[in-house]
Amino acid sequence: MNFSAWNSLTEMFFEQAEKHANTNFLWAKRDGAYQPLTWREVESQVKDLARGLRGLGLERGERVVLVSENRPEWLISDVAIMAAGGITVPAYTTNTISDHLHILTNSRARGVIVSTRALARKLMPAALDSPNCKWVISIEDLEQGQSVPMDLYRWDEVLHEGSLQPDDVKEYAGFAQRHETACFIYTSGTGGVPKAVMLSHGAIMCNCMGAHDLLEELGLEREVFLCFLPLTHSYEHTAGQFFPMSIGAEIYYAESIEKLLNNLGEVKPTIMTAVPRLYESMLQRIRRGVETQSPFKQRLFNLAETLGRKRYVDPTSLTVKERLLDFVVEILVRGKIRKRFGGRLKAMVSGGAALNPDIGVFFVALGLPVLQGYGQTESSPVISCNRPGRVKMHTVGPPLKGVEVKIADDGEILVRGELVMNGYWDDEEATANVIKDGWLHTGDVGRLDEHNYIQITDRKKDIIVFSGGDNVSPARIEGFLTLQPEVHQAMAYGDKRPNLVALLVPDEEFLRSWSKENGKKPDLKILSADPDLRKHLAGVVDQVNKLLSPMEKVRRFIIAPEAFTTDNAMMTPTLKIRRHKIREEYGKVLDELYEKKKKA
């Protein structure tokens, strides 16, 4: 496949639509069952919407904000905005009114496409306060009787008007060039105010080329993707939308995270992308399920994991007896687990944050092909990924095809290639700080091994530097803590302090079980101050500390009265903790742990 032949994402789409025409493309749940749209049907709606947007006065280079859950209209809107010469600006469905206002104002968006009434309630006040926003298109009907000083249009109305115009969309879209900006992806704001990353058509297609080269050896045929991470995030935007499009694959939209396992069984995907938090949750769910089985089945599961881990370390290390047992558990254990995931998975790609190597090896040992990758929004987003059959779970694999990586003198990972962003919108200073002489300065610290695999050792801005000058990686310590079944979330704390303390969120299922055993109400707000729960978790922390170096040990901790969520702004939509937000909320209480130590 010649990715360099396409000048734009829209050209890629229209070529694939012509090639696959009557083949099913997008699938969504309607009336309790998945219903398809063919490539031709999707192309028709893209063309109608693109002409409709131009009819509303959208000029080349103007921005359109897109606020929607994952659904066929998301892709249709995205491609249509680009085909009309505009730039797509995705916004998270979890955004507050102030979040929307920042994006609308900062991007100077001309208009908005929104999917549901619920999302419109948070969006409309921001749109009304945004000086450049002139119109809103609603995929579903908004509340009746709304009187606002801007133009409101229904989705079907805009498509109908567009269908009456001459069919010149492919020619109009053909003016776009690879280097031109296709979309603004706002960073999720783990460290402050989100910035708009300008990604070009060529940058995203460079990522698609690298993904194709990576997965081609698995035999890319009629692939099936299950899309469930937010399409607003660059990871799913590229890997879950444009990459499937580039290879003519089918895309199914998951109903929700809660229904993901059911959807996996229905859809039977061949390729799946996910973030580490999801793998952590699946691991805990699998382990709890095993605990309810008979002793014999538990022994079989443990044997499958043990032999799988041994085979991961050295495939030739199994004895004759172990190879025979491995064959048995392959049928009795691993085959059943694969079936729960649909039975056809060729690759489960992990990205968006660091995956604990032990979790990755757990899935590989059970016959599920996890490939850990690495990237960031500024690189469209994938930089590297483990290769099928050559997995080193403690690394994030070698650079993708078309990507150059080198390590700076201070250990920072630098990246160069077409995948690098055009810059931050309207922020030349921030752009100059991260792109120097063509090299993207990732802010991550790492090294390259003898096979050119990248091993990330730290995140520059997340490193905790003690008052004595030593430093530790909080993500590593948090990873050990959240591997414990009693701990759902954790944040290590201690910058400019003599040692580490931590904030812990107990696992919900553990909390219910513990409360029942101890005759207490399973209310985290109340139990966060419970001395008996604290004593139990202190034992858990002690066990974790045995795995850590003296410098990494957690000396004291507090229990958070609520989980980190997107609703309380302590977690990004891709399930990474927002350290600065958590510090704002709990920093004073964490600091008091040091004062208590002094008094003691």
Residue pairs with C-beta under 8 A, 6 or more apart in sequence:
1 209
1 212
1 246
1 247
3 205
3 206
3 208
3 209
3 212
3 246
4 209
6 12
6 15
6 178
6 205
7 174
7 176
7 177
7 178
7 201
8 82
8 173
8 174
8 176
8 177
8 178
8 180
8 182
8 201
9 79
9 82
9 182
9 201
9 204
9 205
9 242
10 79
10 82
10 83
10 173
10 174
10 176
10 201
11 173
11 174
11 176
12 205
12 242
12 245
12 246
13 43
13 46
13 79
13 83
13 245
14 43
14 170
14 173
16 39
16 245
16 246
16 248
17 39
17 40
17 42
17 43
19 248
20 39
20 248
21 38
21 39
21 40
22 38
22 39
22 40
23 38
23 39
23 248
24 36
24 37
24 38
24 250
25 36
25 37
25 38
25 39
25 41
25 42
25 250
25 251
26 36
26 37
26 42
26 72
26 75
26 250
26 251
26 253
27 34
27 35
27 36
27 37
27 250
27 251
27 252
27 253
27 267
28 34
28 35
28 71
28 72
28 252
28 253
29 35
29 253
29 255
34 252
34 266
34 267
36 250
37 72
42 72
42 75
42 76
45 76
45 80
45 159
46 76
46 79
46 80
46 83
46 169
47 80
47 83
47 162
47 167
47 169
47 170
48 158
48 159
48 160
48 162
48 163
49 76
49 77
49 80
49 84
49 158
49 159
49 162
50 80
50 81
50 83
50 84
50 162
50 169
50 172
50 173
51 84
51 161
51 162
51 163
51 165
51 167
51 169
52 158
52 159
52 160
52 161
52 162
52 165
53 64
53 80
53 81
53 84
53 86
53 111
53 158
53 162
54 84
54 85
54 162
54 165
54 172
55 158
55 161
55 162
55 165
56 111
56 134
56 135
56 151
56 153
56 158
57 110
57 134
58 64
58 81
58 84
58 85
58 86
58 110
58 111
59 85
59 86
59 110
60 85
60 86
60 175
61 85
61 86
61 87
61 181
62 85
62 86
62 87
62 109
62 110
63 86
63 87
63 88
63 89
63 107
63 108
63 109
63 110
63 184
64 77
64 81
64 86
64 87
64 88
64 89
64 109
64 110
64 111
64 112
64 113
65 89
65 90
65 91
65 100
65 103
65 104
65 107
65 109
65 111
65 112
65 113
65 133
66 74
66 77
66 78
66 81
66 88
66 89
66 90
66 91
66 112
66 113
66 232
67 91
67 93
67 95
67 100
67 112
67 113
67 114
67 115
67 119
67 123
68 74
68 77
68 93
68 113
68 114
68 115
68 116
68 119
68 139
69 93
69 115
69 116
69 119
70 227
70 228
70 230
70 231
70 236
70 253
70 254
71 115
71 253
72 253
73 115
73 139
73 155
74 115
74 231
74 241
75 231
75 241
75 245
75 251
77 88
77 113
78 88
78 90
78 183
78 231
78 241
81 87
81 88
81 113
82 88
82 173
82 176
82 182
82 183
82 201
83 169
83 172
83 173
84 169
84 172
84 173
85 172
85 173
85 175
85 176
86 110
87 181
87 182
87 183
87 184
88 182
88 183
88 184
89 103
89 107
89 109
89 183
89 184
89 186
89 196
90 183
90 185
90 186
90 231
90 232
90 237
91 99
91 100
91 103
91 186
91 232
92 99
92 188
92 230
92 232
92 566
92 573
93 119
93 230
93 232
93 573
94 566
94 567
94 573
95 103
95 122
96 122
96 569
97 122
97 123
97 125
97 126
98 126
99 194
100 122
100 123
100 126
100 127
101 125
101 126
101 129
101 130
102 193
102 194
103 109
103 186
103 194
103 196
104 112
104 126
104 127
104 130
104 132
104 133
105 129
105 130
105 131
105 132
106 196
106 425
106 426
107 184
107 196
107 425
108 132
109 130
109 132
109 133
110 132
110 133
110 134
110 135
111 133
111 134
111 135
111 136
111 137
112 123
112 127
112 133
112 135
112 136
112 137
113 136
113 137
113 139
113 155
114 120
114 123
114 136
114 137
114 138
114 139
115 138
115 139
115 140
116 139
116 140
117 140
117 141
117 142
117 143
120 136
120 138
120 142
120 143
123 136
124 136
124 146
124 148
127 133
127 136
127 150
128 148
128 149
128 150
133 150
134 150
134 151
135 150
135 151
135 152
135 153
136 150
136 151
136 152
136 153
137 153
137 154
137 155
137 158
138 152
138 153
138 154
138 155
139 155
140 155
141 154
142 152
146 152
176 182
176 201
177 201
178 200
178 201
178 202
178 205
178 418
179 200
179 201
179 202
179 422
180 200
180 201
181 198
181 199
181 200
181 422
182 199
182 200
182 201
182 203
182 204
183 198
183 199
183 237
184 196
184 197
184 198
184 199
184 425
185 196
185 197
185 199
185 232
185 233
185 234
185 237
185 377
186 194
186 195
186 196
186 197
187 194
187 195
187 197
187 377
188 194
188 233
188 572
188 573
188 574
188 576
189 572
189 578
190 572
190 576
190 577
190 578
190 579
190 580
191 461
191 578
191 579
191 580
192 580
195 424
195 425
195 427
195 430
196 424
196 425
196 426
197 234
197 377
197 378
197 421
197 424
197 425
198 421
198 422
198 423
198 424
198 425
199 234
199 377
199 380
199 421
199 422
200 418
200 421
200 422
202 418
203 379
203 380
203 418
203 419
203 420
203 421
203 422
204 237
204 238
204 242
204 380
205 242
205 246
205 418
206 380
206 402
206 403
206 417
206 418
206 419
207 238
207 239
207 242
207 243
207 380
207 381
207 382
207 400
207 419
208 238
208 242
208 243
208 246
209 400
209 401
209 402
210 382
210 400
210 401
210 402
210 403
210 419
211 239
211 243
211 382
211 385
211 400
212 220
212 243
212 246
212 247
213 400
213 401
214 371
214 385
214 387
214 388
214 400
214 401
215 271
215 346
215 347
215 388
217 387
217 388
217 389
218 346
218 347
218 388
219 346
220 247
222 248
222 249
222 250
223 244
223 247
223 249
223 250
223 270
223 271
223 346
224 249
224 250
224 252
224 267
224 268
224 269
224 270
224 271
224 344
225 240
225 244
225 249
225 250
225 251
225 252
225 269
225 270
225 271
225 272
225 273
226 252
226 254
226 260
226 263
226 264
226 267
226 269
226 272
227 236
227 240
227 241
227 251
227 252
227 253
227 254
228 253
228 254
228 256
228 257
228 260
228 263
228 274
229 235
229 236
229 240
229 273
229 274
229 275
229 352
229 574
230 236
230 573
230 574
231 237
231 240
231 241
232 573
233 352
233 573
233 574
234 377
234 380
234 381
235 273
235 275
235 351
235 352
235 375
235 381
235 382
235 574
236 273
238 380
238 381
238 382
239 273
239 349
239 351
239 382
240 251
240 273
241 251
244 250
244 251
244 271
245 251
249 271
252 263
252 267
252 269
254 260
254 263
255 262
255 263
257 278
260 278
261 340
264 272
264 340
264 341
264 342
265 340
265 342
267 342
268 342
268 343
268 344
269 342
269 344
269 345
270 344
270 345
270 346
271 345
271 346
271 347
271 349
272 341
272 345
272 347
272 348
272 349
273 348
273 349
273 350
273 351
274 348
274 349
274 350
275 350
275 351
275 352
275 353
275 574
275 575
275 576
276 350
276 352
276 353
276 354
276 355
276 356
276 359
276 575
277 353
277 575
277 576
278 575
279 348
279 350
279 355
279 359
279 360
279 363
279 370
280 356
280 359
280 482
280 483
282 363
283 359
283 362
283 363
284 485
284 507
284 509
286 337
286 366
287 485
288 485
288 509
290 297
290 298
290 301
291 298
293 301
300 329
300 332
300 333
301 333
303 325
303 329
303 333
304 329
304 330
304 332
304 333
304 334
304 365
304 366
305 362
305 365
305 366
306 365
307 318
307 322
307 325
307 326
307 329
307 365
308 326
308 334
308 364
308 365
308 366
308 367
309 361
309 362
309 365
310 317
310 318
310 322
311 317
311 318
311 326
311 365
312 361
312 364
312 365
312 391
312 393
318 326
330 367
333 366
334 366
334 367
335 367
337 366
337 367
337 368
338 345
338 367
338 368
341 348
341 368
345 368
345 369
346 369
346 388
347 369
347 371
347 388
348 363
348 368
348 369
348 370
348 371
349 370
349 371
349 372
349 373
349 385
350 360
350 370
350 371
350 372
350 373
351 372
351 373
351 374
351 375
351 381
351 382
351 385
352 574
352 575
352 576
353 574
353 575
353 576
354 456
354 475
354 479
355 370
355 372
355 393
356 479
356 482
356 483
357 393
357 394
358 483
359 483
360 370
360 372
360 391
360 393
361 393
363 370
364 370
364 391
364 393
369 388
370 391
370 393
371 385
371 386
371 387
371 388
371 391
371 397
372 385
372 386
372 391
372 393
372 395
372 396
372 397
373 382
373 383
373 384
373 385
373 386
373 396
373 397
374 382
374 383
374 384
374 385
374 396
374 397
374 444
374 454
374 456
375 381
375 382
375 383
375 384
376 383
376 442
377 421
378 420
378 421
378 434
378 440
378 442
379 403
379 415
379 419
379 420
379 421
379 440
379 442
380 419
380 420
380 421
382 400
382 419
383 396
383 399
383 400
383 403
383 405
383 413
383 415
383 419
383 442
383 454
384 396
384 397
384 398
384 399
384 400
384 403
384 405
384 453
384 454
385 396
385 397
385 400
386 392
386 393
386 395
386 396
386 397
386 453
387 397
387 398
390 451
392 449
392 451
392 453
394 455
395 449
395 453
395 454
395 455
396 453
396 454
396 455
396 456
397 453
397 454
398 451
398 452
398 453
398 454
399 405
399 415
399 452
399 454
400 419
402 417
402 418
402 419
403 415
403 416
403 417
403 419
404 415
404 416
404 417
405 413
405 414
405 415
405 416
405 448
405 454
406 414
406 416
406 439
407 413
407 414
407 446
407 447
407 448
408 414
408 441
410 445
411 445
411 446
411 447
411 457
412 441
412 442
412 443
412 444
412 445
412 460
413 442
413 444
413 445
413 446
413 454
413 456
414 439
414 440
414 441
414 442
415 439
415 440
415 442
416 438
416 439
416 440
420 435
420 438
420 440
421 435
421 440
423 431
423 435
424 430
424 431
433 441
434 440
434 441
434 443
435 441
443 459
443 460
443 461
444 456
444 458
444 459
444 460
445 456
445 457
445 458
445 459
445 460
445 463
446 454
446 455
446 456
446 457
446 458
447 454
447 455
447 457
448 454
448 455
449 455
457 473
458 471
458 473
459 473
459 475
462 473
462 474
462 475
462 579
463 471
463 472
463 473
463 474
464 471
464 472
464 473
464 474
464 492
464 493
464 494
464 495
464 500
465 471
465 495
465 496
466 472
466 494
466 495
466 496
466 497
466 498
466 499
466 551
467 496
467 497
467 498
468 498
470 551
472 492
472 494
472 500
472 551
472 552
474 491
474 492
474 493
474 579
476 552
477 490
477 492
477 500
477 502
477 544
477 548
477 552
477 554
478 490
478 491
478 492
478 502
478 577
480 544
480 547
480 548
481 487
481 490
481 502
481 504
481 541
481 544
481 554
482 488
482 489
482 490
484 540
484 543
484 544
485 507
485 510
486 506
486 507
486 510
486 536
486 537
486 540
487 504
487 505
487 506
487 507
487 537
487 540
488 505
488 506
488 507
488 508
488 563
489 504
489 505
489 560
489 563
489 564
489 577
490 502
490 503
490 504
490 505
491 502
491 503
491 564
491 577
491 579
491 582
492 500
492 501
492 502
492 554
493 500
493 501
493 502
493 503
493 583
493 587
493 590
494 500
494 501
497 594
498 594
499 551
499 553
499 555
500 552
500 553
500 554
500 555
501 554
501 555
501 556
501 557
501 558
501 590
501 593
501 594
502 541
502 554
502 556
502 557
502 558
503 557
503 558
503 559
503 560
503 582
503 586
503 590
504 537
504 541
504 557
504 558
504 559
504 560
505 524
505 559
505 560
505 562
505 563
505 564
506 514
506 524
506 527
506 533
506 537
506 559
508 563
511 522
511 524
511 527
512 522
514 520
514 533
514 536
515 521
515 522
515 527
516 522
518 532
520 526
520 527
520 530
520 532
521 527
524 559
524 560
524 561
524 562
524 563
525 561
525 562
527 533
527 559
528 558
528 559
528 560
528 561
529 559
533 559
534 559
537 557
537 559
538 557
541 554
541 557
544 554
545 553
545 554
548 554
555 597
556 593
556 596
556 597
557 593
558 586
558 589
558 590
558 593
560 586
562 568
564 570
564 571
564 577
564 578
564 582
565 571
566 572
566 573
569 578
569 581
570 577
570 578
570 581
570 582
570 585
571 577
571 578
572 578
583 590
